């Protein structure tokens, strides 16, 4: 396994009215933060808040190129970003749901204390397969065919690239001491956006090439 220290490039926040960052997503222009009672969008170049959608948002967030998906307790809402309207709702798997990502026509859902990542049918909520982890799983993201997830356990966090078939850890980026990772999203190239839990912050970490 390739292990190194995470390189934190930038830190945004805490944002006004945001006490906790649960989920993180990226639509190509804005970073979306799930903060409990709302989804808020901000510009990752300037840090300026752009807009918000009032909706239950207590865990992971994903974007499929058109729609946002948001975990809300035991459900996952499919949301039209422009209007904030909920277009569909599917059941979320039982457990401590945390991260959410979109890839290959499926949702990928991290479960914190269960130490699992489920591949989920976005229309029915059915679990298609499950990947086991040996650490608490927080955010989940796919980039260039690589599956990455955040961990947060015993006051330590890291970002891990894992084999999607076996769950084997292939690469690990250790976050600075005392820095937690809640949500995780890639910008598709060089950056990871990492939610900072109760710090209310978002950190940008360099993706190693």
Backbone as JSON, one array per atom type, in Angstrom:
{
  "sequence": "XXXXXXXXXXXXXXXXXXXXXXXXXXXXXXXXXXXXXXXXXXXXXXXXXXXXXXXXXXXXXXXXXXXXXXXXXXXXXXXXXXXXXXXXXXXXXXXXXXXXXXXXXXXXXXXXXXXXXXXXXXXXXXXXXXXXXXXXXXXXXXXXXXXXXXXXXXXXXXXXXXXXXXXXXXXXXXXXXXXXXXXXXXXXXXXXXXXXXXXXXXXXXXXXX",
  "N": [[0.84, -1.2, 0.0], [0.48, 2.22, -0.79], [1.35, 4.87, 1.16], [0.95, 8.13, 2.47], [1.31, 11.57, 3.64], [-1.55, 13.66, 3.62], [-1.93, 16.41, 1.42], [-2.97, 19.44, 2.2], [-4.51, 21.92, 0.45], [-6.16, 24.19, 0.55], [-8.41, 25.92, 2.77], [-11.73, 26.4, 3.58], [-14.27, 28.36, 5.18], [-15.24, 28.5, 8.75], [-18.63, 28.63, 7.49], [-21.22, 31.15, 7.33], [-23.83, 30.51, 9.58], [-23.51, 27.79, 9.39], [-23.02, 24.93, 11.14], [-22.19, 22.36, 10.98], [-20.72, 20.2, 8.66], [-22.02, 17.78, 6.69], [-22.43, 16.27, 4.21], [-20.8, 16.37, 0.96], [-20.71, 17.64, -2.34], [-20.11, 18.17, -5.89], [-20.82, 20.12, -8.68], [-19.51, 20.77, -10.96], [-19.31, 23.49, -11.13], [-20.11, 24.6, -8.65], [-19.48, 23.83, -5.21], [-21.37, 21.77, -3.17], [-22.73, 21.72, 0.05], [-24.0, 19.68, 2.57], [-25.77, 20.57, 5.35], [-27.41, 19.9, 7.46], [-30.01, 21.34, 7.88], [-30.14, 22.35, 5.38], [-29.04, 22.47, 1.9], [-26.2, 23.97, 0.78], [-24.63, 26.01, -1.68], [-21.38, 26.89, -2.83], [-18.76, 28.9, -4.3], [-15.85, 27.33, -5.27], [-13.54, 28.58, -5.98], [-13.48, 31.17, -4.98], [-14.65, 30.99, -2.49], [-17.07, 32.13, -1.95], [-20.43, 32.08, -0.81], [-23.19, 30.9, -2.76], [-25.91, 30.02, -3.21], [-28.83, 28.47, -1.65], [-30.68, 25.51, -0.68], [-33.5, 24.73, 1.07], [-33.72, 21.92, 2.86], [-33.92, 18.68, 4.37], [-30.81, 17.5, 5.3], [-28.74, 15.51, 6.3], [-26.61, 13.84, 5.92], [-24.67, 12.18, 3.4], [-24.12, 13.57, 0.06], [-24.72, 13.65, -3.47], [-24.05, 14.04, -7.03], [-25.36, 13.61, -10.24], [-24.75, 14.66, -12.68], [-26.96, 15.97, -13.54], [-28.86, 16.01, -11.47], [-29.13, 16.45, -7.9], [-28.5, 14.21, -5.22], [-29.61, 13.4, -2.02], [-29.04, 12.25, 1.23], [-31.47, 11.81, 3.7], [-32.1, 11.1, 6.7], [-33.79, 8.13, 6.79], [-34.13, 8.03, 4.08], [-33.44, 8.73, 0.58], [-33.29, 11.58, -1.28], [-33.97, 12.71, -4.56], [-33.09, 15.55, -6.24], [-33.96, 18.5, -7.98], [-31.64, 20.8, -8.92], [-31.98, 23.53, -9.74], [-34.57, 24.39, -8.98], [-34.88, 23.3, -6.48], [-36.7, 21.35, -6.01], [-38.0, 18.22, -4.91], [-37.75, 15.39, -6.77], [-37.96, 12.63, -6.71], [-38.02, 9.91, -4.36], [-36.2, 7.46, -2.63], [-35.85, 4.5, -0.56], [-33.32, 4.5, 1.96], [-30.59, 2.3, 2.77], [-30.85, 0.44, 5.86], [-28.96, 1.5, 8.7], [-25.89, 3.23, 9.69], [-25.81, 5.65, 7.84], [-23.64, 7.54, 5.76], [-21.57, 8.76, 3.66], [-22.1, 9.66, 0.13], [-22.1, 8.95, -3.32], [-22.01, 9.28, -6.94], [-21.7, 7.06, -9.62], [-21.14, 5.28, -12.65], [-23.85, 4.87, -13.23], [-24.98, 4.23, -10.81], [-25.75, 4.76, -7.31], [-23.44, 5.19, -4.63], [-23.03, 4.34, -1.42], [-21.76, 5.21, 1.69], [-21.38, 3.65, 4.88], [-21.07, 4.5, 8.15], [-20.48, 3.5, 11.02], [-20.95, 0.88, 10.37], [-18.97, 0.24, 8.65], [-18.95, -0.03, 5.8], [-19.45, 0.08, 2.19], [-22.07, 0.52, 0.04], [-23.26, -0.36, -3.18], [-25.9, 1.04, -4.9], [-29.12, 0.77, -6.41], [-30.39, 3.49, -8.14], [-33.05, 3.95, -8.64], [-34.69, 2.19, -7.22], [-33.53, 1.79, -4.73], [-32.45, -0.61, -4.03], [-29.86, -2.74, -2.79], [-27.02, -3.45, -4.59], [-24.41, -4.46, -4.43], [-21.86, -4.98, -1.91], [-19.11, -3.48, -0.29], [-16.6, -4.13, 2.03], [-15.03, -2.35, 4.74], [-12.24, -1.66, 6.96], [-12.33, 0.44, 8.65], [-14.18, 3.21, 10.11], [-16.42, 4.46, 7.78], [-16.72, 7.45, 5.98], [-17.17, 9.99, 3.83], [-17.63, 9.31, 0.27], [-16.25, 8.89, -2.98], [-15.9, 8.76, -6.56], [-13.36, 8.86, -9.04], [-11.95, 9.06, -12.18], [-12.26, 6.26, -12.53], [-11.37, 5.36, -10.1], [-12.07, 4.39, -6.78], [-12.58, 6.16, -3.9], [-12.58, 6.71, -0.37], [-13.45, 8.45, 2.67], [-12.23, 8.23, 6.07], [-12.95, 8.23, 9.58], [-12.05, 7.97, 12.71], [-11.32, 7.42, 16.12], [-10.28, 10.05, 16.52], [-8.72, 10.35, 14.28], [-8.25, 10.78, 10.75], [-8.34, 9.67, 7.35], [-7.85, 9.54, 3.77], [-8.74, 7.12, 1.45], [-7.86, 5.09, -1.29], [-9.45, 2.44, -2.73], [-9.63, -1.0, -3.83], [-12.29, -1.65, -5.88], [-13.41, -4.15, -6.18], [-12.38, -5.94, -4.24], [-12.05, -4.47, -1.93], [-9.59, -3.97, -0.89], [-7.08, -1.83, 0.45], [-5.42, 0.47, -1.48], [-4.11, 2.87, -1.58], [-3.27, 5.47, 0.71], [-3.99, 8.52, 2.26], [-2.97, 10.38, 4.86], [-4.7, 12.53, 6.98], [-4.03, 15.75, 8.56], [-3.35, 15.75, 12.11], [-6.15, 15.81, 14.25], [-7.87, 16.7, 12.3], [-10.84, 16.1, 10.86], [-12.64, 14.08, 8.44], [-15.65, 14.38, 6.97], [-17.83, 14.57, 4.69], [-16.9, 13.72, 1.26], [-15.65, 14.57, -1.92], [-14.62, 14.54, -5.35], [-13.13, 16.83, -7.69], [-12.94, 15.88, -10.17], [-10.45, 16.06, -11.26], [-7.66, 17.27, -10.0], [-8.26, 17.75, -7.33], [-9.57, 16.99, -4.07], [-12.52, 17.57, -2.26], [-13.15, 18.03, 1.07], [-15.33, 17.55, 3.65], [-15.49, 18.99, 6.91], [-16.82, 18.11, 9.2], [-17.92, 18.91, 12.48], [-16.39, 21.2, 12.61], [-17.29, 22.89, 10.73], [-16.02, 23.49, 8.41], [-14.53, 23.32, 5.09], [-12.13, 21.45, 3.43], [-9.57, 21.48, 0.98], [-7.89, 19.0, -0.66], [-4.95, 17.79, -2.22], [-5.14, 15.6, -4.93], [-3.21, 12.78, -5.42], [-1.22, 11.96, -8.26]],
  "CA": [[0.0, 0.0, 0.0], [1.17, 3.51, -0.86], [0.83, 5.71, 2.25], [1.63, 9.42, 2.58], [0.54, 12.63, 4.3], [-2.42, 14.43, 2.74], [-1.5, 17.78, 1.19], [-4.12, 20.34, 2.26], [-4.21, 23.07, -0.39], [-6.97, 25.34, 0.96], [-9.42, 25.69, 3.81], [-12.83, 27.37, 3.51], [-15.19, 28.34, 6.31], [-16.64, 28.1, 8.77], [-19.56, 29.45, 6.73], [-22.27, 31.72, 8.18], [-24.98, 29.66, 9.85], [-23.18, 26.37, 9.2], [-22.37, 24.37, 12.32], [-21.7, 21.0, 10.72], [-20.73, 19.77, 7.25], [-22.31, 16.34, 6.64], [-22.14, 15.75, 2.88], [-20.15, 17.29, 0.01], [-20.76, 17.26, -3.73], [-19.57, 19.17, -6.82], [-21.58, 20.04, -9.93], [-18.7, 21.32, -12.04], [-19.12, 24.92, -10.83], [-20.3, 24.86, -7.22], [-19.43, 22.78, -4.21], [-22.59, 21.72, -2.36], [-22.53, 21.22, 1.41], [-25.18, 19.31, 3.35], [-25.47, 21.15, 6.65], [-28.45, 19.57, 8.43], [-31.32, 21.85, 7.44], [-30.1, 22.88, 4.02], [-27.92, 22.27, 0.98], [-25.67, 25.27, 0.39], [-23.63, 25.98, -2.76], [-20.42, 27.99, -2.83], [-17.76, 28.92, -5.36], [-14.61, 26.83, -4.68], [-12.39, 29.45, -6.32], [-13.5, 32.38, -4.14], [-15.22, 30.72, -1.18], [-18.3, 32.9, -1.78], [-21.7, 31.36, -0.88], [-23.95, 31.21, -3.97], [-27.35, 29.84, -3.0], [-29.13, 27.36, -0.75], [-31.95, 24.81, -0.8], [-33.96, 24.29, 2.38], [-34.11, 20.51, 2.8], [-33.2, 17.85, 5.34], [-29.53, 17.12, 4.67], [-27.97, 15.12, 7.49], [-25.51, 12.92, 5.57], [-24.0, 12.38, 2.13], [-24.69, 14.26, -1.09], [-24.12, 13.23, -4.74], [-24.53, 14.74, -8.23], [-25.26, 12.67, -11.35], [-24.62, 15.42, -13.91], [-28.18, 16.77, -13.66], [-29.62, 16.07, -10.22], [-28.5, 16.18, -6.62], [-29.09, 13.17, -4.37], [-29.31, 13.78, -0.64], [-29.53, 11.39, 2.3], [-32.26, 12.48, 4.74], [-32.47, 10.03, 7.64], [-33.93, 6.8, 6.19], [-34.51, 8.2, 2.68], [-32.55, 9.48, -0.31], [-34.07, 12.43, -2.16], [-33.44, 13.17, -5.84], [-33.45, 16.97, -6.19], [-33.65, 19.37, -9.11], [-30.88, 21.89, -8.29], [-32.45, 24.88, -10.08], [-35.78, 24.74, -8.23], [-34.87, 22.71, -5.14], [-37.83, 20.43, -5.9], [-37.72, 16.79, -4.77], [-38.35, 14.7, -7.92], [-38.2, 11.23, -6.36], [-37.47, 9.48, -3.07], [-36.02, 6.02, -2.48], [-35.41, 4.17, 0.8], [-31.88, 4.31, 2.21], [-30.37, 1.07, 3.53], [-30.75, 0.64, 7.3], [-27.59, 1.58, 9.19], [-25.37, 4.58, 9.97], [-25.46, 6.16, 6.51], [-22.73, 8.7, 5.82], [-21.22, 9.34, 2.36], [-22.87, 9.3, -1.05], [-21.44, 9.32, -4.59], [-22.63, 8.76, -8.16], [-20.76, 6.55, -10.63], [-21.54, 4.12, -13.45], [-25.29, 4.68, -13.17], [-25.4, 3.79, -9.48], [-25.33, 5.49, -6.11], [-22.51, 4.46, -3.76], [-23.36, 4.88, -0.1], [-20.91, 4.79, 2.8], [-21.99, 3.48, 6.19], [-20.03, 4.9, 9.09], [-20.14, 2.47, 12.01], [-21.05, -0.45, 9.76], [-17.72, 0.06, 7.9], [-19.32, -0.61, 4.51], [-19.9, 0.9, 1.07], [-23.06, -0.2, -0.76], [-23.68, 0.11, -4.49], [-27.36, 1.08, -4.78], [-29.94, 1.12, -7.57], [-30.91, 4.83, -7.84], [-34.51, 4.0, -8.83], [-35.4, 1.37, -6.24], [-32.85, 1.72, -3.44], [-31.94, -1.97, -3.79], [-28.41, -2.88, -2.67], [-26.51, -4.3, -5.66], [-23.28, -5.18, -3.84], [-21.33, -4.34, -0.71], [-17.66, -3.52, -0.08], [-16.3, -4.0, 3.46], [-13.85, -1.59, 5.13], [-11.84, -1.95, 8.34], [-12.41, 1.69, 9.42], [-15.45, 3.91, 9.94], [-16.49, 5.06, 6.44], [-17.47, 8.71, 5.91], [-17.48, 10.35, 2.44], [-17.29, 8.39, -0.81], [-16.21, 9.52, -4.3], [-15.23, 8.09, -7.68], [-12.69, 9.75, -9.98], [-11.14, 8.32, -13.17], [-12.34, 4.83, -12.27], [-10.84, 5.05, -8.77], [-13.0, 4.55, -5.67], [-11.95, 6.71, -2.7], [-13.5, 7.05, 0.72], [-12.87, 9.04, 3.88], [-12.43, 7.54, 7.34], [-12.86, 9.1, 10.77], [-12.14, 7.06, 13.86], [-10.3, 7.69, 17.15], [-9.7, 11.38, 16.26], [-7.85, 10.32, 13.1], [-8.93, 10.64, 9.47], [-7.52, 9.55, 6.16], [-8.51, 9.3, 2.51], [-8.25, 5.83, 0.97], [-8.25, 4.53, -2.57], [-9.6, 1.0, -2.51], [-10.01, -1.85, -4.94], [-13.75, -1.77, -5.79], [-13.82, -5.56, -6.17], [-11.97, -6.65, -3.02], [-12.0, -3.59, -0.76], [-8.2, -3.8, -0.46], [-6.61, -0.45, 0.44], [-4.31, 0.61, -2.42], [-3.41, 4.14, -1.31], [-3.82, 6.13, 1.9], [-3.51, 9.87, 2.55], [-3.28, 10.68, 6.26], [-5.03, 13.92, 7.24], [-3.35, 16.29, 9.74], [-3.93, 15.38, 13.4], [-7.27, 16.66, 14.67], [-8.66, 17.11, 11.13], [-11.76, 15.03, 10.48], [-13.24, 14.1, 7.11], [-17.03, 13.88, 6.92], [-18.1, 14.34, 3.27], [-15.76, 13.68, 0.33], [-15.98, 14.65, -3.34], [-13.53, 14.92, -6.24], [-13.53, 17.78, -8.75], [-12.72, 15.19, -11.43], [-9.05, 16.16, -11.68], [-6.55, 17.31, -9.03], [-8.64, 18.16, -5.98], [-10.63, 16.43, -3.26], [-13.19, 18.47, -1.32], [-13.36, 17.24, 2.28], [-16.1, 18.18, 4.72], [-14.78, 18.94, 8.18], [-17.66, 17.78, 10.35], [-18.38, 19.97, 13.39], [-15.59, 22.42, 12.42], [-18.01, 23.74, 9.77], [-15.08, 23.89, 7.34], [-14.27, 22.45, 3.96], [-10.7, 21.48, 3.1], [-9.22, 21.01, -0.36], [-6.71, 18.13, -0.57], [-4.43, 17.43, -3.53], [-5.23, 14.2, -5.32], [-1.94, 12.36, -5.99], [-1.32, 11.37, -9.61]],
  "C": [[0.87, 1.26, 0.0], [0.56, 4.44, 0.17], [1.65, 7.0, 2.35], [0.74, 10.41, 3.32], [-0.3, 13.35, 3.26], [-1.89, 15.86, 2.62], [-2.75, 18.67, 1.13], [-3.77, 21.63, 1.53], [-4.92, 24.33, 0.08], [-7.92, 24.92, 2.06], [-10.46, 26.79, 3.69], [-13.69, 27.24, 4.76], [-14.49, 28.62, 7.63], [-17.54, 29.12, 8.07], [-20.65, 29.99, 7.66], [-23.45, 30.76, 8.35], [-24.73, 28.18, 9.69], [-22.41, 25.85, 10.41], [-21.73, 23.01, 12.04], [-21.79, 20.72, 9.23], [-20.9, 18.25, 7.24], [-21.89, 15.74, 5.31], [-21.53, 16.82, 2.0], [-20.37, 16.75, -1.4], [-20.27, 18.42, -4.59], [-20.28, 19.01, -8.15], [-20.82, 20.59, -11.13], [-18.44, 22.81, -11.87], [-19.15, 25.21, -9.34], [-20.01, 23.61, -6.4], [-20.7, 22.89, -3.37], [-22.26, 21.09, -1.01], [-23.87, 20.89, 2.03], [-24.92, 19.7, 4.8], [-26.56, 20.89, 7.7], [-29.82, 19.99, 7.96], [-31.31, 22.35, 6.01], [-28.92, 22.32, 3.23], [-27.45, 23.66, 0.55], [-24.6, 25.12, -0.66], [-22.68, 27.15, -2.6], [-19.41, 27.81, -3.95], [-16.42, 28.46, -4.79], [-13.37, 27.64, -5.06], [-12.31, 30.64, -5.38], [-13.96, 32.13, -2.71], [-16.54, 31.43, -0.94], [-19.53, 31.98, -1.82], [-22.52, 31.83, -2.09], [-25.45, 31.12, -3.74], [-27.57, 28.68, -2.05], [-30.5, 26.79, -1.05], [-32.33, 24.32, 0.59], [-34.47, 22.86, 2.27], [-33.34, 19.76, 3.87], [-31.96, 17.27, 4.67], [-28.54, 16.72, 5.76], [-26.88, 14.11, 7.21], [-25.08, 13.22, 4.15], [-24.83, 12.98, 1.02], [-23.98, 13.76, -2.36], [-24.74, 14.03, -5.88], [-24.3, 13.83, -9.42], [-25.06, 13.36, -12.71], [-25.82, 16.31, -14.16], [-28.85, 17.02, -12.32], [-28.71, 15.87, -9.02], [-29.24, 15.03, -5.94], [-28.66, 13.46, -2.94], [-29.91, 12.78, 0.33], [-30.25, 12.25, 3.33], [-32.83, 11.38, 5.63], [-32.57, 8.69, 6.9], [-34.32, 6.85, 4.72], [-33.37, 8.86, 1.89], [-33.44, 10.25, -1.28], [-33.28, 12.74, -3.44], [-33.98, 14.58, -6.07], [-33.06, 17.67, -7.49], [-32.92, 20.61, -8.57], [-31.46, 23.29, -8.54], [-33.62, 25.31, -9.2], [-35.74, 24.27, -6.78], [-35.97, 21.68, -4.94], [-37.35, 18.99, -5.77], [-38.48, 16.05, -5.87], [-38.71, 13.26, -7.59], [-37.55, 10.95, -5.01], [-37.35, 7.97, -3.07], [-35.61, 5.73, -1.05], [-33.89, 4.05, 0.86], [-31.7, 3.0, 2.97], [-30.35, 1.36, 5.03], [-29.29, 0.63, 7.74], [-27.17, 3.02, 9.36], [-24.87, 5.2, 8.66], [-24.67, 7.45, 6.6], [-22.53, 9.27, 4.42], [-22.12, 8.88, 1.23], [-22.12, 9.78, -2.29], [-22.26, 8.74, -5.73], [-21.54, 8.26, -9.08], [-21.4, 5.37, -11.34], [-23.04, 3.82, -13.32], [-25.83, 4.24, -11.84], [-25.06, 4.84, -8.43], [-24.43, 4.58, -5.29], [-22.61, 5.11, -2.39], [-22.43, 4.31, 0.96], [-21.72, 4.65, 4.07], [-20.9, 3.55, 7.25], [-19.65, 3.75, 10.03], [-20.19, 1.05, 11.45], [-19.79, -0.79, 8.94], [-17.98, -0.6, 6.54], [-19.56, 0.48, 3.47], [-20.85, 0.02, 0.25], [-23.19, 0.45, -2.13], [-25.2, -0.05, -4.55], [-28.01, 1.44, -6.11], [-30.62, 2.46, -7.29], [-32.43, 4.95, -8.03], [-35.27, 3.27, -7.73], [-34.81, 1.42, -4.84], [-32.28, 0.36, -3.12], [-30.41, -1.97, -3.73], [-27.94, -3.89, -3.72], [-25.28, -5.08, -5.23], [-22.71, -4.35, -2.7], [-19.83, -4.55, -0.63], [-17.41, -3.28, 1.4], [-15.05, -3.14, 3.65], [-13.46, -2.0, 6.54], [-11.8, -0.68, 9.19], [-13.79, 2.29, 9.21], [-15.41, 4.66, 8.61], [-17.29, 6.36, 6.51], [-17.78, 8.98, 4.43], [-16.97, 9.33, 1.44], [-17.23, 9.18, -2.12], [-15.53, 8.61, -5.3], [-14.56, 9.15, -8.53], [-11.79, 8.91, -10.89], [-11.12, 6.81, -12.89], [-11.77, 4.39, -10.93], [-11.91, 5.32, -7.72], [-12.22, 4.99, -4.43], [-13.01, 6.87, -1.61], [-12.72, 7.67, 1.88], [-13.1, 8.12, 5.06], [-12.32, 8.56, 8.46], [-13.11, 8.23, 11.97], [-11.0, 7.39, 14.82], [-9.55, 8.99, 16.87], [-8.71, 11.39, 15.11], [-8.67, 10.12, 11.84], [-7.91, 10.39, 8.37], [-8.43, 9.39, 4.95], [-7.9, 8.03, 1.92], [-8.76, 5.54, -0.44], [-8.31, 3.02, -2.41], [-9.94, 0.29, -3.81], [-11.52, -2.08, -4.86], [-14.23, -3.22, -5.73], [-13.56, -6.2, -4.81], [-12.05, -5.8, -1.76], [-10.59, -3.35, -0.25], [-7.79, -2.32, -0.57], [-5.36, -0.36, -0.44], [-3.47, 1.84, -2.12], [-4.08, 4.82, -0.14], [-3.16, 7.48, 2.09], [-3.93, 10.22, 3.97], [-3.52, 12.17, 6.44], [-4.26, 14.42, 8.47], [-4.09, 15.92, 11.03], [-5.03, 16.36, 13.78], [-8.15, 17.15, 13.54], [-9.53, 15.94, 10.7], [-12.25, 15.2, 9.05], [-14.65, 13.53, 7.23], [-17.37, 13.61, 5.45], [-16.83, 14.36, 2.43], [-16.28, 13.74, -1.1], [-14.73, 15.05, -4.11], [-14.04, 15.97, -7.21], [-13.31, 17.16, -10.13], [-11.28, 15.24, -11.91], [-8.12, 16.09, -10.47], [-6.97, 17.49, -7.58], [-9.7, 17.24, -5.38], [-11.2, 17.53, -2.38], [-13.61, 17.64, -0.12], [-14.13, 18.04, 3.32], [-15.42, 17.97, 6.06], [-15.65, 18.74, 9.4], [-18.06, 19.0, 11.15], [-17.51, 21.22, 13.34], [-16.32, 23.41, 11.51], [-17.16, 24.16, 8.59], [-15.08, 22.88, 6.2], [-12.8, 22.59, 3.58], [-10.48, 20.89, 1.71], [-7.9, 20.26, -0.25], [-6.27, 17.77, -1.99], [-4.6, 15.93, -3.76], [-3.9, 13.79, -5.96], [-2.13, 11.71, -7.34], [-0.23, 10.32, -9.79]]
}
